[in-house]
Amino acid sequence: MEIKKQIAPVLFFILLLFLATYQDFPLMNVFGEIARSPMVFCAPFMLLYILAHKKIIISKNLSYWIYYVLYVILLSFIYLIIVYYLNNSLEVFYENLIVKTLKMLVYPLVGIIFYQFVYAHLRQLKHPLYVFFHALLFLQIFTAIWLVFEIYFLKKPIEFMSFIHAYPQKYWRIRLWTLEESWTGTILILLTFFPVYFLYKLKLFRWKKILSIALSVFIFSSYIAVSESKGFLLLVMVCVLPMIYQFIMDNKKLRQISLYLLLVIGVIIVVALFNLQSVIFNKFYNNITFGTRFTSVYASLDVFLHSIIGVGYSGFVNFYPQAIERAMELDWFASLDLREIKAYLSSTKALSSKSDFFDQLMYGGVVYLYFFYRFYVKRVLFFHNIKKQEVYFLRIPLLFIILAGIIYITYHIKYEVWLFLAFLDFIQDTYTHENTKKHQA
């Protein structure tokens, strides 16, 4: 392989990875929430790249997403009429519902463009795995250095690199270059496990393999030690560590030292539990997160059960705050801290259940459940059926991302999620082709 010819693609992918993970862009203060990621400004150029191809090849998984978004758009226009009929107005909390619906539509459209761009670009590269790995390795190095500085400044009154954030005031948790700590989990899990996949697939210098593994261990262990993200720590214990254990048991070499590795896993569990216990056992009723999460999930199910076909973006803005108001009247939630969620009763800003799954359940109803099965569950099943050691390092981040989207994050500007899933589509094509050749032989 001619190394010089790969420098430009690697540098481009480094930029792409950083833009995908940069989720607190200061231009948000000018253009609104959609500009919290710089990816929205890159989308027109990516679309031009896609349209420049004479033949546009769309993966099967992406086609499901496109059809689902078209369904939600149709539903949104229908519910504009319904809301106007019920309220005799298209204003909700002093915001025009048509404008709000169009703003919400930007998120999936940019996501689809970015997804297709990554998929198409990978298909064009001569050595896509080589390029992707070296871009990931650079981002690992950058993240490890960043973590050192951010941990150092964690309890100091000075904010580290405050100018890169939309709001530069002191933040007392690890957030990298995102808005808040809960947004870092998917990024760090990808940087921990995803690069190991390439160590199996590529012929690399030994020092690169050692460096990548050392960085993975450092990023994962250092963040676990200081993390206060309840969703992240919970998923590490119920999802990541069990899959690591399964990988150890399936690996002949690692089984020989399994006792020592299990001790390490035990230490990680103890640290994670220690970080969680103060919130779960001591602050359950006065922690604002629990009040927001439980009330919002209940309200989202309320909206879904009132319209199982979904309510689109426009219906969501109108009916979700009403469902929250009904939920807050119940005795079940009276003892919880509801200060944050009360803000949803006076403004459409940041209106969400804080879960991608439950947001989409309101938007698309049962159609979303079908999409969820085809787009996420079938993908998990596909990689589960591939009995190769390296696939563990695709399964772990994939399952973490899906569960995180159910429990504690939305995917609105989580472009690292779409980048990873687009890569999986590219890899899935490869595995499918290999299986076809085996059957033919």
C-alpha positions, -999 to 999 in steps of 0.1 A, spaced: 0 0 0 13 34 -9 11 54 24 14 88 7 -17 83 -13 -37 76 19 -27 107 38 -54 130 23 -83 105 29 -71 99 65 -69 137 72 -104 141 57 -118 113 79 -101 128 110 -120 161 102 -152 141 96 -149 122 129 -143 154 148 -172 173 132 -194 143 140 -185 144 177 -184 182 182 -218 188 197 -217 222 214 -209 246 186 -210 283 196 -229 292 165 -259 277 182 -263 311 198 -269 326 164 -288 299 144 -306 280 172 -304 245 185 -299 228 151 -265 246 148 -252 229 180 -234 206 157 -214 221 128 -226 192 106 -257 212 95 -234 236 77 -216 207 60 -248 190 48 -253 210 16 -218 201 4 -223 164 13 -256 164 -6 -237 178 -37 -212 150 -34 -239 124 -32 -258 139 -62 -226 141 -82 -226 103 -85 -243 90 -117 -256 60 -97 -266 66 -61 -265 33 -41 -286 35 -9 -282 7 17 -313 -13 26 -312 0 62 -310 37 51 -340 31 28 -361 21 59 -351 53 76 -360 74 45 -395 58 43 -400 63 80 -392 100 78 -415 104 48 -443 88 69 -436 112 98 -436 142 75 -471 131 61 -483 126 97 -470 161 107 -490 178 80 -521 159 89 -517 169 126 -512 205 116 -548 205 104 -560 186 135 -542 210 159 -556 240 141 -591 225 143 -587 219 181 -570 252 190 -582 275 163 -546 285 160 -512 272 149 -493 288 177 -480 267 207 -462 286 234 -460 316 212 -442 297 184 -457 290 150 -463 252 147 -454 251 110 -420 268 117 -413 244 146 -422 214 125 -398 224 98 -371 230 123 -376 195 138 -375 181 103 -339 194 97 -325 169 122 -335 137 103 -328 152 69 -292 162 79 -288 128 95 -298 110 63 -275 131 42 -246 124 65 -254 87 67 -255 84 29 -224 105 25 -203 83 48 -217 51 32 -210 64 -4 -175 77 5 -165 44 21 -175 27 -11 -153 51 -31 -121 46 -10 -94 22 -22 -85 11 14 -115 22 35 -106 1 66 -70 15 66 -83 51 63 -110 47 90 -86 31 115 -59 57 113 -85 85 116 -99 67 147 -64 63 161 -57 100 158 -90 108 175 -81 83 203 -48 101 209 -66 135 208 -93 123 232 -69 108 257 -49 141 259 -81 160 262 -93 137 290 -61 143 310 -66 181 309 -103 179 315 -99 156 345 -72 180 358 -95 210 356 -126 191 368 -127 204 403 -109 237 396 -129 269 391 -114 274 357 -133 258 327 -110 240 303 -112 253 267 -145 272 275 -145 291 242 -154 259 222 -187 257 240 -220 275 233 -222 286 270 -186 290 284 -195 289 321 -179 263 344 -192 227 339 -183 204 368 -184 171 349 -166 155 319 -182 165 286 -154 166 260 -166 189 232 -204 182 238 -231 200 257 -233 177 288 -218 145 302 -246 122 291 -237 130 255 -201 117 258 -210 80 265 -216 69 229 -184 88 217 -162 72 244 -176 37 239 -169 40 201 -134 52 208 -128 24 232 -141 -7 214 -146 2 177 -108 6 169 -101 -30 182 -122 -43 153 -96 -30 128 -67 -47 147 -82 -80 136 -89 -69 100 -57 -50 91 -20 -59 89 -6 -32 112 27 -24 128 28 -39 163 33 -5 179 1 7 164 -18 -22 178 -3 -17 213 -9 21 211 -46 17 201 -53 -9 229 -35 12 255 -55 42 245 -87 22 246 -79 10 281 -69 45 293 -100 62 278 -124 37 292 -109 33 327 -102 70 333 -137 80 323 -153 52 345 -133 66 374 -148 101 372 -180 96 354 -213 108 370 -235 99 340 -260 75 355 -271 61 321 -236 55 310 -225 37 342 -257 16 342 -252 4 306 -215 -4 313 -226 -28 340 -256 -44 322 -244 -43 286 -207 -37 281 -191 -58 309 -213 -89 302 -203 -88 266 -166 -84 275 -170 -114 297 -185 -134 269 -157 -123 246 -131 -135 272 -149 -169 275 -150 -174 237 -113 -165 233 -89 -195 239 -59 -173 248 -78 -150 271 -95 -179 289 -61 -188 303 -58 -155 321 -96 -152 326 -92 -150 364 -71 -119 363 -94 -103 336 -124 -111 357 -108 -93 387 -104 -62 365 -140 -64 355 -149 -67 391 -129 -36 399 -147 -17 372 -181 -28 385 -172 -17 421 -161 18 408 -192 21 387 -214 11 416 -196 35 439 -203 64 415 -239 54 411 -248 46 447 -250 82 460 -276 90 433 -296 58 433 -298 53 471 -294 87 486 -307 112 461 -335 94 444 -363 117 453 -344 150 451 -324 143 419 -339 162 390 -329 136 364 -353 109 378 -382 133 380 -377 143 344 -371 108 330 -400 90 347 -425 118 340 -414 122 304 -416 84 297 -450 82 312 -462 112 292 -447 98 260 -466 65 265 -497 85 272 -494 103 238 -487 70 220 -517 52 236 -539 81 225 -527 79 189 -509 46 182 -502 57 146 -481 86 159 -487 123 160 -458 136 138 -437 166 148 -466 190 149 -488 168 171 -459 161 194 -453 198 201 -490 202 210 -499 170 228 -468 161 247 -469 191 271 -505 183 277 -496 147 286 -468 160 310 -493 182 327 -516 152 332 -487 131 345 -477 158 371 -512 156 386 -507 120 395 -496 110 431 -469 88 416 -448 118 406 -457 141 435 -426 132 455 -401 136 426 -382 167 416 -402 181 386 -385 215 383 -368 207 349 -399 191 333 -421 220 343 -402 241 318 -418 220 290 -452 235 300 -442 270 289 -418 267 259 -411 244 229 -373 248 235 -356 215 241 -390 197 242 -382 160 244 -386 129 265 -347 127 266 -350 93 249 -348 88 212 -370 57 214 -398 74 233 -396 106 211 -399 86 180 -427 65 195 -447 97 197 -437 109 162 -443 76 144 -463 53 166 -465 16 156 -448 25 123 -417 35 143 -418 1 162 -416 -16 128 -388 7 117 -370 1 150 -371 -37 144 -359 -34 108 -333 -7 114 -318 -17 148 -329 -51 159 -323 -69 126 -288 -53 125 -281 -67 160 -293 -101 149 -272 -100 118 -239 -93 136 -249 -117 164 -250 -145 138 -215 -138 126 -192 -161 147 -160 -141 144 -140 -127 173 -136 -92 158 -174 -88 155 -176 -84 193 -161 -50 189 -190 -40 166 -217 -56 187 -206 -39 220 -209 -3 207 -239 -12 186 -259 -25 216 -247 3 238 -259 29 213 -293 13 209 -298 10 247 -286 45 253 -311 57 227 -339 40 247 -327 50 282 -311 84 282 -302 101 250 -317 113 217 -299 110 184 -308 145 170 -272 156 166 -254 124 176 -237 121 142 -211 96 155 -241 72 158 -250 77 121 -213 74 111 -210 41 129 -243 27 115 -233 38 80 -200 19 85 -219 -11 97 -239 -10 65 -207 -10 45 -193 -39 65 -226 -58 63 -223 -57 25 -189 -73 28 -200 -101 52 -231 -107 30 -209 -111 -1 -186 -135 18 -215 -156 29 -229 -157 -7 -196 -169 -20 -194 -196 6 -229 -209 -3 -220 -209 -40 -188 -228 -34 
